[in-house]
Structure formats: C-alpha cells, structure tokens
Amino acid sequence: MRNKFLKSLKILLVEDEENLALLLKNAIGENFHSFLLAKDGNEGLRIYKKVLPDIVITDIMMPNKTGLEMAKEIKSINPESKIIILSAFSDVGKLLGAIDTGVVKYFIKPFDPDELLEYILSLEGMIGKKLIELQEGFVFNKTTNSLYKNNRYIALSKKEVLFLKTLVRNYERGVPVLEYEAIKKMIWEEAVSGERLRTFIRRFRAKTSKALLSNVKGRGYKIALG
C-alpha cells in the first residue's frame, strides 16, 4: 500500500519483544516516512523527545517503564500525541487505563498488521498538515524538517532547523513568540550574549528572508506564516 499520507508519517514502535517488533516493521514499516523501534518505555520516551513522531505504537507491559507510564509522560509533553496500545491482555482494568491515558486505539495480540495499517490510514483527518506555508513562497515540511522556496530546497544548519521547527511548533500551540532567553538555551545550551543571538538571526535571515521572522521588541521572535 503506497499512500501519500502514510509516507508523511514518522512512527515509533515501543515493544520489548524483539521478534514481534521486527515482524511488524517488516510487515508495514516501508509504508511510512520512518518506522523507529524502542525496546522499553524509557528508550521510547528518549526517542519521542528527539524525533517527535506522529504516532506512537506501544505495548503495555515492558521492563523499566510501562507503555501506560510512557504514554502519560508523552501526553504531558504534547496532549495531541496519537498513541496506539498493543496488549496481550484482555484485562478490562488495563484497557480502561489506556483509554484514560488518552490513547486513540488499542489492539489485542495477536492482530493483523494490515488492520493496524488501515487504522493508521483512518487517522488522516486527525493529524495536522505536514506542509506549513510561510511568507514569500517558503514552505516548511514538518516531517523532514526541511525548508523550501518555490520547490527549491534551502540548506540550513542543525541549529537553524531547530530554531525554525520550534518557531512553527510554538505558533501551532498558540504561543507564537519564542523568547530571547529560550532561544539561547535551546540553541547553545548555555548563557550567551545578545550579540551572538543577533548574529545568528542575521545569518538565518540571509539564508531565507527578513520577512520570515518578526522581532517582537523586548520579547523575542515569531514566524510569519503565509
């Protein structure tokens, strides 16, 4: 099944049964932009924070951190995260716990991978668009973290991509202004001068456009959407 929506998705599977994880990846993984594996809730949470997958598929019972514990932490980071639970149990209490955590679906093992794939396909209307239109013909792809202008790729450094991705994400969450100090901490992870930040902004604008960023005096910067 080749589908444009599926190909835009980053999937994280958290499953301590290695054979099952590999079986599922081999069965449906190629349908997605990426299909990442984690062996327990701790590793799953680390990967989630790093790549921000569109959908998390997780077992419930795992060592170190259960799927439900991980799901609660993910939901505290982003309440809109889509989480699918896999369980070998038909225990009503565990499944009700999964629902209370805010999962969108649960599957009882064993299940048909194609059934899971069809369900993910049904989420198209629930998952936000991947291409964000900015000013002056710029488009940001949230899946690949890539910037384009009139379909031409714009090469950015890792720090610049992180900056742009955070600006877009904050805007979508209703907090459009990214504060000066937050930028410094995010980009350099240490205290830096205002001049270093201004130099970074000048270089970013030189690669893109002055119209792409708005400076909110005394506060920070916000992205200018199209």
Secondary structure as GFF3:
##gff-version 3
##sequence-region A 1 226
A	DSSP	alpha_helix	4	7	.	.	.	ID=ss1
A	DSSP	beta_strand	10	14	.	.	.	ID=ss2
A	DSSP	alpha_helix	18	28	.	.	.	ID=ss3
A	DSSP	three_ten_helix	29	31	.	.	.	ID=ss4
A	DSSP	beta_strand	34	38	.	.	.	ID=ss5
A	DSSP	alpha_helix	41	51	.	.	.	ID=ss6
A	DSSP	beta_strand	55	59	.	.	.	ID=ss7
A	DSSP	alpha_helix	67	77	.	.	.	ID=ss8
A	DSSP	beta_strand	82	87	.	.	.	ID=ss9
A	DSSP	alpha_helix	92	101	.	.	.	ID=ss10
A	DSSP	beta_strand	105	108	.	.	.	ID=ss11
A	DSSP	alpha_helix	113	122	.	.	.	ID=ss12
A	DSSP	three_ten_helix	123	125	.	.	.	ID=ss13
A	DSSP	beta_strand	131	133	.	.	.	ID=ss14
A	DSSP	three_ten_helix	135	137	.	.	.	ID=ss15
A	DSSP	beta_strand	138	141	.	.	.	ID=ss16
A	DSSP	beta_strand	146	149	.	.	.	ID=ss17
A	DSSP	beta_strand	152	154	.	.	.	ID=ss18
A	DSSP	alpha_helix	158	172	.	.	.	ID=ss19
A	DSSP	beta_strand	178	179	.	.	.	ID=ss20
A	DSSP	alpha_helix	180	188	.	.	.	ID=ss21
A	DSSP	alpha_helix	194	207	.	.	.	ID=ss22
A	DSSP	three_ten_helix	210	212	.	.	.	ID=ss23
A	DSSP	beta_strand	213	216	.	.	.	ID=ss24
A	DSSP	beta_strand	220	223	.	.	.	ID=ss25
###
